Amino acid sequence: MALTIDSLIKLSPHVFMIKNATNIGVVSCGSSLFIIDTGSDADAGKHILRILTEAFPEQKLIAAFNTHSHADHIGGNDYFVKHTNCEIWASFCESKSIEFPAIQSSLVWGGRPFKDIENKFFQAQRGTHVSRILNSDEVIYLDSNGKIISTEEKLNAEVIITIKSLPGHYFDQIGILINDIKAEKKSFFLGDALFGTEILKKYWIPFLYDVNQFRDSLLKIENTEADFYIPSHGDVYSKDNIHEISEMNKLTTLETEQLVLKILKTPHTAEEVLKEVADYASIPLAMGQYILIGCTLRSYISCLCNKEKITYCIKDNRMLWQAV
């Protein structure tokens, strides 16, 4: 979907989303604007800022919440900081690779990355300083002027923003729950803690750092009351269908886990597991998929090992994994 003013969708009087490959959250309150994630690169940032300027010409962008530090969520940070002087807010662990994006490509490769993955698909091209560290269950109150007020003044709040810890897809990912008080509407921006149905159908094995934490975060999402649930990739879900899409996400992880266990009935290296999974799913691995699915499958292997469902040995200078 092209980034135009038509991409802006109103969820409640103070809360909007910009529909795109990576959905962007917008909080408009008084003279202040806040956004959730900044797009994949400076070009996306430019289009997002143009939409904000057209839709909210009298308001100042105060800060961008980063749900996590993957490039498609923070690639526009540098553009926004330079052109609006806004702040960047994120959780502690995610702040480190927001400030030093080379961590991203180093992690998925498992060493010094080669030049072909030092691009905007794997890492933001510029690091940005994180001005505020967000903690789990932290609450931010905005009055009718868009000013951040203290807990003691919370009865005057027009909008309440709550930080929710949703790890699993990445280290310290957060979700942003926004309560639009007078409208009595809650919007929950999920980052990549949940994937839309089209994404699951297209990619089948989404990137995960910790599959067990991912499932725990899905349960937290299901148990968090909201009117709108907005994944970064996919459509908006309601409280009527959030359990269904959450279950689809869980089943996807369980299917992959069972496939890995089936493959490991006999000893395999991690790279051999990747080949068998790709062959099973008829995925012709390009470089990006090879690296990201390979990294995700190694995370599955680690989680299964930590649960003592598989074990390993070094034989003939190869690290072999096998189901217990």
N, C-alpha and C positions, 0 to 999 in steps of 0.2 A: 504494500500500500504506500503510495507516494506521501511524503510529508508535506501536507498542505493544511490550510485552515479547516478543511473538511475532515481532517483526521482527528480533530478535537471533539471529544465526546463528553457531555455533561453527565455526571453521576448523581450529584446533589448540588445545592447552591454554591458550596465552597470547594467542591472536589470534581476534578476532571481527569481524563486520560487522553493522551495522544496515541492513537492506534498506529503501530508500526511493527517492523520486524522485532524490535525491542520496545515494548510498550513503555510510555513515560507517564508518570503520575504528576498531577499538578494540584497544588493547594492554593487557592486564591482567597485572601482574607484581608479586608481593609485595604491598606496601601501596600501590602506585602504579598509576595509570591514565593512558593517553595516548589521544587520539582523532585521527582524520584527517578534517579538515574539520568544519564545525559546522552545516551546513544552511542554508536559504535566508533565515531571519529569526528573530526572537526567539521566535516561537511554535514553530518547529521546534526551536530550542535548548531550549525548556522541555520538550518531549516527549522529546528525546534525553537530557536530564539526568535525567528521571524514570526512563527505562529503565536508565541507568547506576546510579542510586541503588538501584533495585530489584534489579538483577543483581549489583552489586558494592558492597554497603553499607559495607564496612569499608575501602574504598580511596579514596584522594584523587586527584583529577584534577590532574595536574602540568602538562600542556601540550596544546595543540591544534596539530597540524601543519596548515598550509594548503597544499594542493597548488598552488593559484593563487588569484588575487584576484577571480574572478567572484563575483557576488552569491550565487548558489546554493550556493557553497562556504564563504563567510565571513560570511553574513548572521547567523549565530548567535553570532559571536565576542563581541560586546558582552554578550550575555546570559550566556555562560559566564564571562567575566572578572568580571562583577558578582556572580554567584552562587557561584562556586567559587574565585575569585582565581587561576585558572590563567594560565599564560603562553601567548602566541601565537608560534609559530615558523614561519618562511617563508623563501623565498629572497630575495636582495637586491632584485631588480627588482620582484617581486610585493609586497614589503613596502611599497613606496611607495604603491600604490593600495589596499592594505589599510588603511593609515593615512589615506589621502585618497581615499575611494571615488568622488568626483565625476569622477575621471580616467576611470572606466569609461564613463559615459554620454557624456563629452566625446569619447572616442576613437571610439566607434561612430558618433556623429553628425558628427564632424569639426569641431566648434566648440562654442561655448557651447550646452549642451543646453536644449531647451525643456521646460517643466514636465511634460509628459506622459511624458517618459522619465526624469525624476528620481524614479523609483520603485524598489521593491525588486527588480523584475525585471531592471533594468539596473544598479543599483548598491546596495551595502549601505547601509542607512540611517544607520549610524554607523561611523566609523572606529575602529580599535583599534590600540594600540601593539604593535609586533612586538618581542618581548623578545630573540629569538635569531635570527640570520641563519644559514640552512642553506646549506652549500656542496655542490656536486656531488661525489659519492662520499664525503662525510663519513659516518663510522660512529659510532653511539652504542651503547654496551654497557650492558646492565642486568643487575645481579646478581639473585639469588633474592629479595632484598628489594625489588626495583624501583628500587634506587639506581643512578644513572649512575656508572659506574666508568671508570677510565683505560684507555688502550690496554695499559699494562703489566700490568693486572689482567684482561685479556680472557679468560684461561683460566677465570675464574670466572663468565663471562657466562652468563645463562640465556636472554636474548633479545638478538639483534643487529639493529639498525635501520640500514639503509643508504639514503642519499639519492641518488636517481637523477635526473639532469637529463633532462627530457622536454619540451622546448619545441616550439612549432608551433601548438598550439591557442591558447597565449598566450605572452607574452614569455619568462618564466623558470620555467615550470611544472616541478614536480618530482613524481616518483613515490616511494613509500615501500616499500622491500623489507624484510620482517620475517622473520628466521630464528629459528624456535622450536627451540632447539638440541636439547633432549632428545627432542622429538617428531620431529625431522629433517623438519620441514615449513617451507616458505617460502611466504609470501603477499606478492603484489606489488600494492599499491594504486596505480592508474594515473592518478588524476585524469581529465582529459578527453583523455589522450594516445591513447585508443582508445575507440570507441563500440560499444555492444552492437548486435546485429542489429536489434532492434526500433526503436532510435533511428535507425539508418540508414534503415530502411524508412519511418519516420514523417516524418523531416525531410529526408532525401536530401542536403541541403547543410548539414552541421554547421558551426558557427562555427569559422573558422580564421584565425589571424593570419599564419602563414607555412606554406604548403602543403609546401614543400621540407623544412623542419624537422620538420613533422608526419610525413612519410614516413620521415625519418631516425629519429625517435623510435619509430615502429612497428618498424623493423628492430632497434633497441636492445631493445625489449620482447621480440621474438621470440628474441633471443640471450641473454636473461637467464633463467637457470634458476629456475623456481618451480613449486610444486604448484598454487597458486591465483593467477589473474590477475583482479583486481577493478577494472573500470572504474567511474567514479562514476555512470554512467548505463547500466544493463544488468545482465546476469546474471554470475555467477562463471564463469570459463573455466579449463580445465585445460591442462596441457602437451600434451595430445592434440589440442586444438582451437584453441589460441591462434594457430597459423599460419593457419588457415582464416579466423578472424575478422579477423586483421590484414590478410590479403589482401583481404577485403571492404572494409575501410577504405581501402586503397590504391586499389582499383578505383573506389570512389566518387569519390575525388579526381581520378583520371585521366579519368573520364567527364565530370566538370565542366570540367576543363581542356580536353579536346578539344571540348566544346560551345562554350566561350568562343572557342577558336581558329577554329571553324567560323563563328561569328557574326561574328568580326572579319576574315573574308575581305573584307568591305566596312567602311568606317569607321563607327564607332559611338562615342557617348559612353558613359561608365560607366553612366549611368542607363538608357540604351537597352539595354545589355547585360543589366541586371537585368530589364527588361521582357521581353526575348526569352527569357531563361532561365526566368522564371516562367511565361510562356505555353507554352513547350515542356514544362514539367513539370506544367502545369495547376495551378499554385499560385495561389490567390486571395490576394494579398498583403494581410495586415493590417499595422497599423503596426509591430508588433514584428518581423515577418518582413521587411518592407520595409527596416528599418534593419539588422538583423543579417545577412540574406543579401546586402544591398547592400554592407555593410562587407566581408564575406567575399569577394565577387566582386571588389572593388577590390584585395584582397590577392592574389587570383589574377592580376589584371592586372599588379600590381607585380612578382610573381614571374616572370611571362612576359616582362615588359619587361626585368628584370634578366638574364634568360637570352637576351635579344636575339631572342626569338621574335615579339615584337610591337613596334611603335613608335608614336609619337604625333605629332600636330601641332596647332597652334592655328589654327583656320580659322573665320572669321565669328564670332569670340568664343566658340567652342566647342572644348573639348579632345577631339580625336578619336583613337581607338585603332584600329590596323589590324595584321593579321598581316604579318610580313615575307615 
